[in-house]
């Protein structure tokens, strides 16, 4: 049984309260659950079956290590792997941020829970006399983790240079850096200052991390590509680390070719879904199952932004291809015949990883060329189209970012 894992929001609290009451003699209340979900030092994930919350885990990073502060699964879904999936997720978060151990408390009489923790190599560190409100003793358990020194170092460099991480992240494709520049810059650092390995750049991809002046956005100016020789995980590592630090909703952009002949340079297409022709899939848990990679909440925010800005924004199917060669006439005819709207060489690896981590993800193709059969295209032409893209979509993208940062996600 593979659950869909997603970050919890306050709209999940009623379902979580029901599980609390079915699981514990001293259940948490609304305020306690809400404080965990809202705390910048904590992270709460839900496990969903067919869209319904059936379990959750809350964890905090403390000086002593990763603290698992709560774990509960609906009685009807116990012994089906949900608790292990939730623990894997919480422990993985701690390891990527450098935690060397995980700690938790458990009732002495919680036989099934103690069996689970024993199987996962937790050991008793201390007996907690009268620890629970009803007077029952608890046990403090600990297990060793395997910290990821590479990702932890990246996270530390970002926090040291730029401090608090905002909730909304924006990945900008070829030539789209104007969107970050319009938001003002509070802090900026080169990718090379964050990642030790070299990060060869494509024209139009400055390779910088920019925190907006208003404190609401972090922009990734450019991305890595499979055709540059980067692995699946190297492509998506920086968005993943920012997600671990607190960026929980994402807008991914790409300069794309129009497969649909009715689309013209300067148009925008919101991803309804994608097909990944690259074979490039980042590592993640085996439980990536959800109705769509792309968030219905952020899609609604995009529609509102289009209405507010008076911009026509279409929705369509995106084709992710390997590159670096642009598509042949036969490939364009094939994609058009299969109902695709746009095509590009990026975006999907990040979308897959971020969605699997439980984040809200949206993606937009900004059309820079007509990928018509027989057309000859160069990267320079793609970059030259940015003035038209900016003129036609600047108001929409600004409104989309603003709405995404506050739209009904809590």
TAKA-V159994 format. One record per residue. N is the residue number from 1. RES is the residue in three letters. PHI is phi as a letter, one per 20 degrees, with the letter a starting at -180 (* if undefined). BURIAL is I if it has 16 or more other C-alpha atoms within 10 Angstrom, else O. D_CENTER is the distance of its C-alpha to the mean C-alpha in Angstrom with 2 decimals. Layout:
BEGIN
N&RES&PHI&BURIAL&D_CENTER + N&RES&PHI&BURIAL&D_CENTER
END
This chain:
BEGIN
1&UNK&*&O&22.62 + 2&UNK&d&I&18.89 + 3&UNK&f&I&17.00 + 4&UNK&e&I&13.79 + 5&UNK&d&I&11.63 + 6&UNK&b&I&9.72 + 7&UNK&f&I&9.61 + 8&UNK&f&I&13.10 + 9&UNK&c&I&14.44 + 10&UNK&f&I&18.13 + 11&UNK&f&O&18.83 + 12&UNK&e&I&18.41 + 13&UNK&f&I&21.16 + 14&UNK&g&O&24.12 + 15&UNK&f&O&22.98 + 16&UNK&f&I&22.22 + 17&UNK&f&I&25.67 + 18&UNK&f&O&27.34 + 19&UNK&f&I&25.96 + 20&UNK&g&I&27.02 + 21&UNK&f&O&30.47 + 22&UNK&e&O&30.82 + 23&UNK&d&O&29.75 + 24&UNK&c&O&31.35 + 25&UNK&f&O&34.77 + 26&UNK&c&O&33.34 + 27&UNK&f&O&30.09 + 28&UNK&f&O&27.72 + 29&UNK&d&O&28.18 + 30&UNK&g&O&25.99 + 31&UNK&f&O&26.11 + 32&UNK&f&O&25.04 + 33&UNK&f&I&22.01 + 34&UNK&f&I&21.07 + 35&UNK&f&O&21.57 + 36&UNK&f&I&19.22 + 37&UNK&f&I&16.39 + 38&UNK&e&I&17.21 + 39&UNK&f&O&17.95 + 40&UNK&f&O&16.05 + 41&UNK&e&O&17.41 + 42&UNK&d&I&16.25 + 43&UNK&b&I&13.36 + 44&UNK&c&I&14.12 + 45&UNK&d&I&12.69 + 46&UNK&d&I&14.62 + 47&UNK&d&I&15.94 + 48&UNK&d&I&17.02 + 49&UNK&d&I&19.78 + 50&UNK&l&O&20.38 + 51&UNK&n&O&18.14 + 52&UNK&d&O&20.16 + 53&UNK&f&I&19.11 + 54&UNK&c&I&21.24 + 55&UNK&a&I&20.06 + 56&UNK&a&I&17.95 + 57&UNK&b&I&17.76 + 58&UNK&d&I&17.70 + 59&UNK&c&I&17.75 + 60&UNK&c&I&18.67 + 61&UNK&e&I&19.11 + 62&UNK&c&O&22.82 + 63&UNK&f&O&25.44 + 64&UNK&f&O&26.67 + 65&UNK&p&I&23.36 + 66&UNK&e&I&20.67 + 67&UNK&d&I&22.21 + 68&UNK&e&I&21.40 + 69&UNK&e&I&22.80 + 70&UNK&a&I&22.55 + 71&UNK&b&I&22.08 + 72&UNK&b&I&23.51 + 73&UNK&c&I&23.74 + 74&UNK&g&I&25.84 + 75&UNK&g&O&29.26 + 76&UNK&f&O&29.17 + 77&UNK&c&O&26.13 + 78&UNK&f&O&27.23 + 79&UNK&m&O&28.04 + 80&UNK&c&O&25.65 + 81&UNK&n&O&22.91 + 82&UNK&f&I&20.56 + 83&UNK&f&I&21.45 + 84&UNK&f&O&20.99 + 85&UNK&f&I&17.52 + 86&UNK&f&I&16.57 + 87&UNK&f&I&18.43 + 88&UNK&g&O&16.88 + 89&UNK&f&I&13.38 + 90&UNK&f&I&14.87 + 91&UNK&f&I&17.09 + 92&UNK&f&I&14.56 + 93&UNK&g&I&12.66 + 94&UNK&f&I&16.19 + 95&UNK&f&I&17.24 + 96&UNK&f&I&14.56 + 97&UNK&d&I&15.72 + 98&UNK&n&I&19.31 + 99&UNK&f&I&20.62 + 100&UNK&e&I&23.80 + 101&UNK&b&I&24.45 + 102&UNK&c&I&23.28 + 103&UNK&c&I&25.65 + 104&UNK&b&I&26.22 + 105&UNK&d&I&29.20 + 106&UNK&b&I&30.73 + 107&UNK&f&I&33.93 + 108&UNK&f&O&36.86 + 109&UNK&e&O&37.56 + 110&UNK&e&O&34.12 + 111&UNK&f&O&35.28 + 112&UNK&f&O&32.44 + 113&UNK&f&I&29.77 + 114&UNK&f&I&31.90 + 115&UNK&f&O&32.23 + 116&UNK&f&O&28.48 + 117&UNK&f&I&28.12 + 118&UNK&f&O&31.18 + 119&UNK&f&O&29.74 + 120&UNK&e&O&26.71 + 121&UNK&m&O&29.19 + 122&UNK&f&I&29.05 + 123&UNK&c&I&32.49 + 124&UNK&f&O&34.46 + 125&UNK&d&O&34.60 + 126&UNK&a&O&36.52 + 127&UNK&e&I&38.12 + 128&UNK&d&I&37.36 + 129&UNK&f&O&40.54 + 130&UNK&l&O&40.17 + 131&UNK&f&O&36.47 + 132&UNK&e&O&35.54 + 133&UNK&g&O&36.96 + 134&UNK&e&O&39.32 + 135&UNK&n&O&40.75 + 136&UNK&f&O&39.32 + 137&UNK&f&I&38.67 + 138&UNK&c&I&35.29 + 139&UNK&c&I&34.29 + 140&UNK&e&I&31.96 + 141&UNK&d&I&30.27 + 142&UNK&b&I&28.56 + 143&UNK&b&I&27.17 + 144&UNK&f&O&26.39 + 145&UNK&d&I&22.96 + 146&UNK&d&O&22.45 + 147&UNK&f&I&20.60 + 148&UNK&e&I&18.69 + 149&UNK&f&O&20.80 + 150&UNK&f&O&19.09 + 151&UNK&f&I&15.58 + 152&UNK&f&I&17.37 + 153&UNK&f&I&19.56 + 154&UNK&f&I&16.87 + 155&UNK&f&I&15.37 + 156&UNK&f&I&18.99 + 157&UNK&f&I&19.86 + 158&UNK&f&I&17.19 + 159&UNK&f&O&18.26 + 160&UNK&f&O&21.88 + 161&UNK&e&O&21.91 + 162&UNK&c&I&19.77 + 163&UNK&m&O&19.60 + 164&UNK&g&O&17.38 + 165&UNK&e&I&13.79 + 166&UNK&f&I&13.07 + 167&UNK&e&I&10.52 + 168&UNK&d&I&9.88 + 169&UNK&d&I&8.86 + 170&UNK&c&I&10.78 + 171&UNK&e&I&11.33 + 172&UNK&d&I&15.05 + 173&UNK&e&I&17.00 + 174&UNK&g&I&20.70 + 175&UNK&m&I&22.80 + 176&UNK&e&I&20.38 + 177&UNK&f&I&20.59 + 178&UNK&g&O&22.88 + 179&UNK&f&I&20.11 + 180&UNK&f&I&19.28 + 181&UNK&f&O&23.02 + 182&UNK&f&O&23.76 + 183&UNK&e&I&21.56 + 184&UNK&m&O&23.54 + 185&UNK&c&I&22.64 + 186&UNK&e&O&22.69 + 187&UNK&b&O&21.59 + 188&UNK&b&I&21.10 + 189&UNK&b&I&20.97 + 190&UNK&f&O&21.20 + 191&UNK&g&I&18.79 + 192&UNK&f&O&21.91 + 193&UNK&f&O&22.09 + 194&UNK&d&I&18.77 + 195&UNK&d&I&18.96 + 196&UNK&f&O&22.38 + 197&UNK&f&O&22.61 + 198&UNK&f&O&23.72 + 199&UNK&c&I&21.39 + 200&UNK&g&I&23.76 + 201&UNK&d&O&23.11 + 202&UNK&e&O&23.71 + 203&UNK&g&O&25.73 + 204&UNK&n&I&23.70 + 205&UNK&d&I&20.83 + 206&UNK&f&I&21.98 + 207&UNK&m&I&19.54 + 208&UNK&c&I&18.90 + 209&UNK&d&I&16.39 + 210&UNK&c&I&17.62 + 211&UNK&e&I&17.30 + 212&UNK&f&I&18.95 + 213&UNK&f&I&22.30 + 214&UNK&f&O&21.42 + 215&UNK&n&I&18.73 + 216&UNK&e&I&16.14 + 217&UNK&c&I&14.12 + 218&UNK&c&I&13.09 + 219&UNK&d&I&13.79 + 220&UNK&d&I&13.48 + 221&UNK&e&I&16.87 + 222&UNK&o&I&16.87 + 223&UNK&b&I&15.16 + 224&UNK&e&I&16.59 + 225&UNK&c&I&18.01 + 226&UNK&f&I&19.28 + 227&UNK&f&O&22.76 + 228&UNK&e&O&22.91 + 229&UNK&o&O&23.01 + 230&UNK&e&O&19.56 + 231&UNK&f&I&18.28 + 232&UNK&g&I&15.20 + 233&UNK&f&I&13.64 + 234&UNK&f&I&15.12 + 235&UNK&f&I&13.54 + 236&UNK&d&I&9.91 + 237&UNK&f&I&10.94 + 238&UNK&f&I&10.77 + 239&UNK&g&I&7.22 + 240&UNK&f&I&6.61 + 241&UNK&f&I&9.48 + 242&UNK&f&I&8.61 + 243&UNK&f&I&5.67 + 244&UNK&f&I&8.68 + 245&UNK&e&I&10.89 + 246&UNK&p&I&9.60 + 247&UNK&e&I&7.35 + 248&UNK&d&I&5.92 + 249&UNK&c&I&6.37 + 250&UNK&c&I&6.31 + 251&UNK&d&I&9.57 + 252&UNK&d&I&10.30 + 253&UNK&d&I&14.07 + 254&UNK&b&I&16.66 + 255&UNK&f&I&20.43 + 256&UNK&c&I&21.52 + 257&UNK&e&I&24.82 + 258&UNK&e&I&26.25 + 259&UNK&e&I&27.29 + 260&UNK&f&I&28.57 + 261&UNK&f&O&31.86 + 262&UNK&e&O&31.63 + 263&UNK&e&I&28.74 + 264&UNK&c&I&29.89 + 265&UNK&g&I&28.61 + 266&UNK&o&I&26.99 + 267&UNK&f&I&25.56 + 268&UNK&c&I&21.94 + 269&UNK&c&I&20.34 + 270&UNK&f&I&17.26 + 271&UNK&f&I&15.69 + 272&UNK&e&I&17.06 + 273&UNK&a&I&16.05 + 274&UNK&b&I&16.44 + 275&UNK&c&O&18.60 + 276&UNK&e&I&17.71 + 277&UNK&e&O&21.11 + 278&UNK&e&I&20.11 + 279&UNK&m&O&19.74 + 280&UNK&e&I&16.85 + 281&UNK&c&I&14.34 + 282&UNK&f&I&12.33 + 283&UNK&f&O&13.34 + 284&UNK&a&O&11.76 + 285&UNK&f&O&13.70 + 286&UNK&e&O&16.15 + 287&UNK&d&O&14.99 + 288&UNK&f&I&12.37 + 289&UNK&c&I&14.39 + 290&UNK&b&I&13.54 + 291&UNK&g&O&15.54 + 292&UNK&b&O&13.23 + 293&UNK&f&I&9.96 + 294&UNK&d&I&10.40 + 295&UNK&f&I&10.65 + 296&UNK&f&O&14.34 + 297&UNK&f&O&14.04 + 298&UNK&f&I&12.65 + 299&UNK&f&I&15.22 + 300&UNK&f&I&17.82 + 301&UNK&f&I&16.99 + 302&UNK&f&I&17.50 + 303&UNK&f&I&20.75 + 304&UNK&f&I&21.95 + 305&UNK&f&I&21.35 + 306&UNK&f&I&23.31 + 307&UNK&f&O&26.06 + 308&UNK&f&O&26.33 + 309&UNK&e&I&26.54 + 310&UNK&m&O&28.85 + 311&UNK&d&I&26.76 + 312&UNK&e&O&26.72 + 313&UNK&c&I&23.25 + 314&UNK&e&I&23.31 + 315&UNK&c&I&20.86 + 316&UNK&a&I&21.06 + 317&UNK&e&I&20.18 + 318&UNK&d&I&18.69 + 319&UNK&d&I&20.09 + 320&UNK&d&I&18.35 + 321&UNK&d&I&21.26 + 322&UNK&f&I&21.92 + 323&UNK&m&O&24.26 + 324&UNK&e&O&25.68 + 325&UNK&f&O&28.54 + 326&UNK&f&I&28.19 + 327&UNK&f&I&28.83 + 328&UNK&f&O&32.40 + 329&UNK&g&O&34.35 + 330&UNK&f&O&34.25 + 331&UNK&f&O&30.47 + 332&UNK&f&I&30.20 + 333&UNK&f&I&32.80 + 334&UNK&f&O&30.99 + 335&UNK&f&I&27.63 + 336&UNK&f&I&29.55 + 337&UNK&f&O&31.48 + 338&UNK&e&O&28.42 + 339&UNK&n&O&27.07 + 340&UNK&f&I&24.39 + 341&UNK&e&I&24.00 + 342&UNK&c&I&22.34 + 343&UNK&b&I&21.76 + 344&UNK&a&I&20.16 + 345&UNK&d&I&19.35 + 346&UNK&b&I&15.66 + 347&UNK&n&I&12.22 + 348&UNK&f&I&11.86 + 349&UNK&g&I&11.00 + 350&UNK&f&I&7.83 + 351&UNK&f&I&7.11 + 352&UNK&f&I&8.25 + 353&UNK&f&I&6.48 + 354&UNK&f&I&2.75 + 355&UNK&f&I&5.08 + 356&UNK&f&I&7.16 + 357&UNK&e&I&5.57 + 358&UNK&n&I&6.23 + 359&UNK&e&I&3.97 + 360&UNK&e&I&6.24 + 361&UNK&c&I&6.31 + 362&UNK&c&I&9.76 + 363&UNK&b&I&11.80 + 364&UNK&c&I&15.38 + 365&UNK&e&I&18.21 + 366&UNK&d&I&20.75 + 367&UNK&f&I&23.96 + 368&UNK&d&I&25.97 + 369&UNK&a&I&28.45 + 370&UNK&e&I&30.13 + 371&UNK&e&I&29.53 + 372&UNK&e&I&32.93 + 373&UNK&g&I&35.08 + 374&UNK&n&O&37.34 + 375&UNK&f&O&35.37 + 376&UNK&d&O&35.21 + 377&UNK&c&I&32.14 + 378&UNK&c&O&31.28 + 379&UNK&f&O&28.33 + 380&UNK&f&O&30.66 + 381&UNK&f&O&31.06 + 382&UNK&g&I&27.32 + 383&UNK&f&I&27.25 + 384&UNK&f&O&30.48 + 385&UNK&e&I&28.96 + 386&UNK&f&I&26.65 + 387&UNK&f&I&29.42 + 388&UNK&f&O&29.58 + 389&UNK&g&I&25.82 + 390&UNK&f&I&25.86 + 391&UNK&f&O&28.91 + 392&UNK&e&I&27.70 + 393&UNK&c&I&24.05 + 394&UNK&g&I&24.01 + 395&UNK&f&I&24.74 + 396&UNK&f&I&22.26 + 397&UNK&f&I&19.29 + 398&UNK&f&I&20.41 + 399&UNK&f&I&20.76 + 400&UNK&f&I&17.38 + 401&UNK&f&I&15.68 + 402&UNK&f&I&18.05 + 403&UNK&f&I&17.53 + 404&UNK&f&I&13.72 + 405&UNK&f&I&14.17 + 406&UNK&c&O&16.57 + 407&UNK&e&I&16.44 + 408&UNK&k&O&16.98 + 409&UNK&d&O&13.71 + 410&UNK&d&O&15.71
END
